[in-house]
Structure formats: structure tokens, C-alpha cells
Amino acid sequence: SVRPATDSDHVVLVSASGNACRFMPAEEKTRISPETGESVTTYVVRVQGRISQGVSGMKLSGNDKVIGMIVTDDFDTSVLTISKYGMAKRSRLGSGEMLPLTEGGTPIVDESGDQVFERDGYRKTNRGTKGVRTMSLRDGDEIVSVRQIPDLDDQLFMLTGSGMMIRMVSGQTKETLGKVTKGTRIMELRNRDRTGYEDEIVFVARLPSELISAGETLGEEE
């Protein structure tokens, strides 16, 4: 996957097993040179030559693989992950910082009187790490698509291995606050007695809302 990026962009890499690694490629890092003992400033992803090997973006285990990449500086954008068994989880990217919880403008405190904090969106991690868990998956399930949803009126197309396709508005997916959740079912792929799965999602596409004709209706075709 290749994406253009600016100095203010954040990158989110998502693996098939449900982990997410978020970092800023242009963020400055300072280290002490072991050779000279002097302070050296570099970047999370340093500029390299055209034929260089590059640097590790995310650490993967076993047969795991990177499924998708989000590049944006818009903290209000949504990150949608979809699994092959028809589960979807949509979360706000957020700033990644710990923010105080409030209710009606009043800070929320716990039983000890301490102010309660909650993380705003995806936590920032170091480049080259396994990242953090972003979606809870059932045995045998895996993430097959990661989509940035800048507009909840954008439409999604899900295609299965047997040739079935559904089309839905992105806003019909439920936004979740917790990172380690299973999400919600957007496509029924279980067998009749719901003891297993008889199909799986193999491809997902997003149609931006500005490309949709006025008055166009949604439908499900077989």
C-alpha cells in the first residue's frame, strides 16, 4: 500500500489479527549517538534513498499480515474495520491522548475523588511494534478490510466468495468507543443453525458520497 503524506499526518497500520499501530512519520526523535555521545535528532520514518530497504512499520507474528493503512491528519475521521465473517467496527481516530471525562461540562470523578480520564481514539505507539488490539475476533475470523470514512454518507460495497454483494451507507455501522470490541454484524454469513459460516467477505469498496447521484436509492441484489 502506498499513500502520500504530509508532516502533520498520522499513519495507522492494521493487521489481519486485529492489531493497530499508530505513529507520525514526521515526528522528531532525539537519541544519543553511541559513537560520539552527542544528541542526534531524526524522524520516526527517516527520508531514505529510492532503492533503500526502508524501515519496519509494524511487527507481525507468524502468518499475520498488514491489511490496511490509514493516512490522515483529521482526528474526527472514522476508521472502519471489517472481518471476513461479516463483523464491522467503526471508531473515531481521535488524538490518541488521555482526556478528562465530563458530563454537562462537569468533570467526572471516581469513588476516591480522582478525575476520570478516557483515551481519545487510537493510542499512539512506537513504529515497528505490534501496536494495540483494535478489534476482538472470533476463532478463525480475521480483518479483511480497513477503510477511512471521512463522511458517514459514503457508501460501502461488500462482496463475498460466493458472489453475493450488499451495499450500505457507512453511517449504518455502529460507532464504538471501546477499542477491544467485536463490533456489529453487517452481513449474515452463518449457516442455518448458526454453528458455522458458509461464506465470507473477500472484498470491500467505498464510494464517496459526492459521487453518488441525487435521489439514488440503495438496494440489495442477489
C-alpha contacts under 8 A as a table, 3 or more apart, distances in Angstrom:
res1	aa1	res2	aa2	distance
1	S	68	G	7.50
1	S	69	M	7.18
3	R	71	V	6.99
4	P	71	V	7.89
5	A	9	D	6.02
5	A	71	V	6.72
5	A	72	T	7.68
6	T	9	D	5.40
6	T	26	A	7.87
7	D	24	M	7.97
7	D	25	P	7.35
7	D	26	A	5.06
7	D	27	E	7.69
8	S	24	M	7.49
8	S	26	A	7.19
8	S	73	D	5.96
9	D	24	M	6.32
9	D	25	P	7.56
9	D	26	A	7.90
9	D	71	V	6.21
9	D	72	T	4.95
9	D	73	D	4.43
10	H	22	R	6.93
10	H	23	F	5.78
10	H	24	M	4.64
10	H	25	P	7.10
10	H	70	I	7.90
10	H	71	V	5.69
10	H	72	T	5.49
10	H	73	D	5.79
11	V	21	C	7.98
11	V	22	R	5.54
11	V	23	F	5.47
11	V	24	M	6.06
11	V	25	P	7.25
11	V	69	M	6.90
11	V	70	I	5.62
11	V	71	V	4.67
11	V	72	T	6.84
12	V	20	A	6.46
12	V	21	C	5.53
12	V	22	R	4.36
12	V	23	F	6.75
12	V	69	M	5.57
12	V	70	I	5.02
12	V	71	V	6.63
13	L	20	A	5.50
13	L	21	C	5.14
13	L	22	R	6.48
13	L	57	G	7.74
13	L	58	M	7.15
13	L	66	V	6.73
13	L	67	I	7.76
13	L	68	G	6.05
13	L	69	M	4.66
13	L	70	I	6.67
14	V	18	G	6.70
14	V	19	N	5.67
14	V	20	A	4.42
14	V	21	C	6.56
14	V	66	V	5.76
14	V	67	I	5.88
14	V	68	G	5.50
14	V	69	M	6.40
14	V	146	V	7.26
15	S	18	G	5.53
15	S	19	N	5.37
15	S	20	A	6.52
15	S	60	L	7.89
15	S	64	D	6.72
15	S	65	K	5.42
15	S	66	V	4.19
15	S	67	I	5.20
15	S	68	G	7.15
15	S	143	I	7.18
16	A	19	N	7.48
16	A	64	D	6.07
16	A	65	K	5.77
16	A	66	V	6.24
16	A	67	I	5.70
16	A	142	E	5.19
16	A	143	I	4.56
16	A	144	V	6.51
17	S	64	D	6.32
17	S	65	K	7.87
17	S	137	L	7.68
17	S	142	E	5.62
17	S	143	I	6.55
18	G	133	R	5.92
18	G	134	T	5.59
18	G	135	M	5.06
18	G	136	S	6.75
18	G	137	L	7.16
18	G	142	E	7.08
18	G	143	I	6.40
19	N	130	K	6.87
19	N	131	G	5.90
19	N	132	V	5.31
19	N	133	R	4.44
19	N	134	T	5.37
19	N	135	M	7.17
20	A	130	K	7.48
20	A	131	G	5.10
20	A	132	V	5.38
20	A	133	R	6.24
20	A	134	T	5.85
21	C	58	M	6.48
21	C	124	K	7.28
21	C	125	T	6.02
21	C	126	N	7.55
21	C	127	R	7.10
21	C	129	T	7.03
21	C	130	K	6.62
21	C	131	G	4.13
21	C	132	V	6.48
22	R	122	Y	7.29
22	R	123	R	6.91
22	R	124	K	4.93
22	R	125	T	5.45
22	R	126	N	7.39
22	R	127	R	7.37
22	R	131	G	7.21
23	F	44	V	7.85
23	F	124	K	5.68
23	F	125	T	5.96
23	F	126	N	6.32
23	F	127	R	6.04
24	M	27	E	5.33
24	M	44	V	6.81
25	P	43	Y	6.79
25	P	44	V	5.01
25	P	45	V	4.69
25	P	46	R	7.62
26	A	43	Y	5.64
26	A	44	V	6.13
26	A	45	V	6.48
26	A	46	R	7.72
27	E	43	Y	5.54
27	E	44	V	5.68
28	E	41	T	6.59
28	E	42	T	5.67
28	E	43	Y	4.51
28	E	44	V	6.45
29	K	41	T	5.64
29	K	42	T	5.25
29	K	43	Y	5.46
29	K	44	V	6.51
30	T	39	S	6.56
30	T	40	V	5.56
30	T	41	T	4.45
30	T	42	T	6.31
31	R	39	S	5.67
31	R	40	V	5.32
31	R	41	T	6.53
32	I	37	G	5.68
32	I	38	E	5.49
32	I	39	S	4.57
32	I	40	V	5.91
33	S	36	T	5.53
33	S	37	G	4.95
33	S	38	E	5.47
33	S	39	S	6.28
33	S	40	V	6.35
34	P	37	G	5.44
42	T	46	R	6.73
43	Y	46	R	5.01
44	V	127	R	6.97
45	V	55	V	7.13
48	Q	52	S	6.39
48	Q	54	G	7.03
49	G	52	S	5.32
56	S	59	K	7.22
56	S	127	R	7.16
56	S	128	G	5.06
57	G	127	R	5.41
57	G	128	G	4.70
57	G	129	T	7.65
58	M	127	R	6.28
58	M	128	G	4.21
58	M	129	T	5.28
58	M	130	K	5.85
58	M	131	G	7.32
59	K	128	G	5.29
59	K	129	T	4.94
59	K	130	K	4.72
59	K	131	G	7.92
60	L	63	N	7.83
60	L	64	D	5.71
60	L	65	K	6.51
60	L	130	K	6.34
61	S	64	D	5.54
66	V	69	M	7.96
67	I	143	I	7.16
67	I	144	V	6.37
67	I	145	S	6.32
67	I	146	V	6.83
68	G	145	S	6.51
68	G	146	V	5.08
68	G	147	R	7.54
69	M	146	V	7.08
70	I	79	V	7.81
70	I	146	V	7.90
70	I	147	R	7.39
70	I	148	Q	6.30
72	T	75	F	7.84
74	D	77	T	5.66
74	D	93	L	7.89
75	F	92	R	7.21
75	F	93	L	5.25
75	F	94	G	4.44
75	F	95	S	5.79
76	D	92	R	5.97
76	D	93	L	6.21
76	D	94	G	6.04
76	D	150	P	7.93
77	T	92	R	5.89
77	T	93	L	5.88
77	T	94	G	7.81
77	T	148	Q	6.96
77	T	149	I	6.09
77	T	150	P	4.91
77	T	151	D	7.76
78	S	90	R	6.32
78	S	91	S	5.45
78	S	92	R	4.40
78	S	93	L	5.73
78	S	148	Q	5.87
78	S	149	I	4.95
78	S	150	P	6.26
79	V	90	R	5.59
79	V	91	S	5.39
79	V	92	R	6.16
79	V	93	L	6.23
79	V	146	V	7.12
79	V	147	R	5.99
79	V	148	Q	4.89
79	V	149	I	6.14
80	L	88	A	6.87
80	L	89	K	5.67
80	L	90	R	4.36
80	L	91	S	6.61
80	L	146	V	5.69
80	L	147	R	5.12
80	L	148	Q	6.24
80	L	149	I	6.86
81	T	88	A	5.61
81	T	89	K	5.36
81	T	90	R	6.52
81	T	135	M	7.92
81	T	143	I	6.66
81	T	144	V	7.84
81	T	145	S	5.87
81	T	146	V	4.65
81	T	147	R	6.56
82	I	86	G	6.72
82	I	87	M	5.69
82	I	88	A	4.38
82	I	89	K	6.64
82	I	143	I	5.64
82	I	144	V	6.07
82	I	145	S	5.27
82	I	146	V	6.53
83	S	86	G	5.55
83	S	87	M	5.22
83	S	88	A	6.41
83	S	141	D	6.60
83	S	142	E	5.32
83	S	143	I	4.05
83	S	144	V	5.29
83	S	145	S	6.91
83	S	201	I	7.37
84	K	87	M	7.37
84	K	141	D	6.27
84	K	142	E	6.01
84	K	143	I	6.20
84	K	144	V	5.68
84	K	200	E	5.01
84	K	201	I	4.57
84	K	202	V	6.69
85	Y	141	D	6.24
85	Y	142	E	7.87
85	Y	187	M	7.85
85	Y	189	L	6.27
85	Y	190	R	7.93
85	Y	197	Y	7.29
85	Y	199	D	7.56
85	Y	200	E	5.29
85	Y	201	I	6.48
86	G	185	R	5.68
86	G	186	I	5.64
86	G	187	M	4.81
86	G	188	E	6.53
86	G	189	L	6.61
86	G	200	E	7.13
86	G	201	I	6.61
87	M	182	K	7.06
87	M	183	G	6.00
87	M	184	T	5.39
87	M	185	R	4.43
87	M	186	I	5.93
87	M	187	M	7.26
88	A	173	T	7.10
88	A	182	K	7.62
88	A	183	G	5.14
88	A	184	T	5.41
88	A	185	R	6.22
88	A	186	I	6.44
89	K	135	M	7.27
89	K	173	T	7.36
89	K	174	K	7.05
89	K	175	E	6.88
89	K	176	T	6.71
89	K	181	T	7.69
89	K	182	K	7.00
89	K	183	G	4.27
89	K	184	T	6.46
90	R	173	T	6.73
90	R	174	K	6.39
90	R	175	E	4.83
90	R	176	T	6.05
90	R	183	G	7.54
91	S	121	G	7.08
91	S	175	E	5.55
91	S	176	T	5.54
91	S	177	L	6.41
91	S	179	K	7.71
92	R	121	G	5.61
92	R	122	Y	7.78
92	R	175	E	7.75
92	R	177	L	7.90
93	L	96	G	7.63
93	L	120	D	7.90
93	L	121	G	4.92
93	L	122	Y	5.62
94	G	97	E	7.97
94	G	120	D	5.09
94	G	121	G	4.06
94	G	122	Y	6.25
95	S	120	D	5.70
95	S	121	G	6.24
95	S	122	Y	7.28
95	S	123	R	7.87
96	G	119	R	6.20
96	G	120	D	5.03
96	G	121	G	5.22
96	G	122	Y	5.01
96	G	123	R	4.32
96	G	124	K	5.74
97	E	119	R	5.60
97	E	120	D	5.50
97	E	121	G	7.80
97	E	123	R	6.94
98	M	117	F	5.99
98	M	118	E	5.38
98	M	119	R	4.25
98	M	120	D	6.05
99	L	117	F	5.29
99	L	118	E	5.45
99	L	119	R	6.02
99	L	120	D	6.45
100	P	107	P	6.93
100	P	108	I	7.69
100	P	115	Q	6.92
100	P	116	V	5.88
100	P	117	F	4.23
100	P	118	E	6.29
101	L	107	P	5.97
101	L	108	I	5.62
101	L	115	Q	7.71
101	L	116	V	5.72
101	L	117	F	5.38
101	L	118	E	6.37
102	T	105	G	5.53
102	T	106	T	5.12
102	T	107	P	4.24
102	T	108	I	5.20
103	E	106	T	5.18
103	E	107	P	6.43
103	E	108	I	6.62
107	P	115	Q	6.72
107	P	116	V	7.73
108	I	115	Q	5.87
108	I	116	V	5.73
109	V	112	S	7.60
109	V	113	G	5.29
109	V	114	D	5.14
109	V	115	Q	4.21
109	V	116	V	5.24
110	D	113	G	5.28
110	D	114	D	5.53
110	D	115	Q	6.42
110	D	116	V	6.31
111	E	114	D	7.47
119	R	122	Y	7.67
119	R	123	R	7.25
120	D	123	R	7.71
121	G	177	L	7.65
122	Y	179	K	7.70
123	R	132	V	7.78
125	T	129	T	7.32
125	T	131	G	6.07
125	T	132	V	7.85
126	N	129	T	5.95
126	N	131	G	7.63
133	R	136	S	7.52
133	R	179	K	6.91
133	R	180	V	6.02
134	T	179	K	4.85
134	T	180	V	5.29
134	T	181	T	7.52
135	M	179	K	6.28
135	M	180	V	4.90
135	M	181	T	5.35
135	M	182	K	5.78
135	M	183	G	7.41
136	S	180	V	5.38
136	S	181	T	5.09
136	S	182	K	4.66
136	S	183	G	7.94
137	L	141	D	5.81
137	L	142	E	6.56
137	L	182	K	6.07
138	R	141	D	5.39
143	I	146	V	7.73
144	V	201	I	7.49
144	V	202	V	6.95
144	V	203	F	7.48
145	S	203	F	7.37
145	S	204	V	6.34
147	R	206	R	7.51
149	I	152	L	6.46
149	I	154	D	7.13
149	I	170	S	7.37
150	P	154	D	7.95
151	D	154	D	5.57
151	D	170	S	7.93
151	D	208	P	7.63
151	D	209	S	7.13
152	L	169	V	7.12
152	L	170	S	5.10
152	L	171	G	4.54
153	D	169	V	5.89
153	D	170	S	6.05
153	D	171	G	6.22
153	D	208	P	7.72
153	D	209	S	5.47
154	D	169	V	5.98
154	D	170	S	5.55
154	D	171	G	7.79
154	D	206	R	6.77
154	D	207	L	5.71
154	D	208	P	4.71
154	D	209	S	4.39
155	Q	167	R	6.89
155	Q	168	M	5.59
155	Q	169	V	4.39
155	Q	170	S	5.42
155	Q	206	R	5.69
155	Q	207	L	5.02
155	Q	208	P	6.57
155	Q	209	S	6.75
156	L	167	R	5.55
156	L	168	M	5.34
156	L	169	V	6.14
156	L	170	S	6.19
156	L	204	V	6.96
156	L	205	A	5.74
156	L	206	R	4.65
156	L	207	L	6.24
157	F	165	M	6.78
157	F	166	I	5.82
157	F	167	R	4.62
157	F	168	M	6.79
157	F	204	V	5.55
157	F	205	A	5.13
157	F	206	R	6.41
157	F	207	L	7.90
158	M	165	M	5.40
158	M	166	I	5.43
158	M	167	R	6.56
158	M	201	I	6.62
158	M	202	V	7.81
158	M	203	F	5.99
158	M	204	V	4.69
158	M	205	A	6.81
159	L	163	G	6.36
159	L	164	M	5.74
159	L	165	M	4.43
159	L	166	I	6.90
159	L	201	I	5.69
159	L	202	V	5.97
159	L	203	F	5.18
159	L	204	V	6.38
160	T	163	G	5.34
160	T	164	M	5.28
160	T	165	M	6.40
160	T	199	D	6.60
160	T	200	E	5.32
160	T	201	I	4.13
160	T	202	V	5.21
160	T	203	F	6.89
161	G	164	M	7.41
161	G	199	D	6.36
161	G	200	E	5.92
161	G	201	I	6.30
161	G	202	V	5.82
162	S	199	D	6.65
164	M	221	E	7.75
164	M	222	E	6.00
165	M	220	E	7.32
165	M	221	E	6.76
165	M	222	E	7.05
166	I	187	M	7.98
166	I	219	G	7.76
166	I	220	E	5.33
166	I	221	E	6.84
167	R	218	L	6.85
167	R	219	G	6.76
167	R	220	E	6.35
168	M	172	Q	7.10
168	M	218	L	7.03
169	V	172	Q	5.59
169	V	173	T	7.85
170	S	173	T	5.83
171	G	174	K	7.31
173	T	184	T	7.42
173	T	186	I	7.34
174	K	183	G	7.63
174	K	184	T	6.85
176	T	179	K	7.50
176	T	181	T	7.81
176	T	183	G	7.18
178	G	181	T	6.19
185	R	188	E	7.05
189	L	197	Y	5.70
189	L	198	E	6.10
189	L	199	D	5.41
189	L	200	E	6.47
190	R	193	D	7.87
190	R	194	R	5.24
190	R	195	T	7.25
190	R	196	G	5.64
190	R	197	Y	4.13
190	R	198	E	5.84
190	R	199	D	7.33
191	N	194	R	5.02
191	N	195	T	6.64
191	N	196	G	5.79
191	N	197	Y	5.37
191	N	198	E	5.48
192	R	195	T	7.94
193	D	196	G	7.95
194	R	197	Y	7.38
197	Y	200	E	7.48
201	I	204	V	7.73
207	L	211	L	7.00
207	L	212	I	7.60
208	P	211	L	5.67
208	P	212	I	7.18
209	S	212	I	5.36
210	E	213	S	7.96
212	I	216	E	7.07
213	S	216	E	5.58
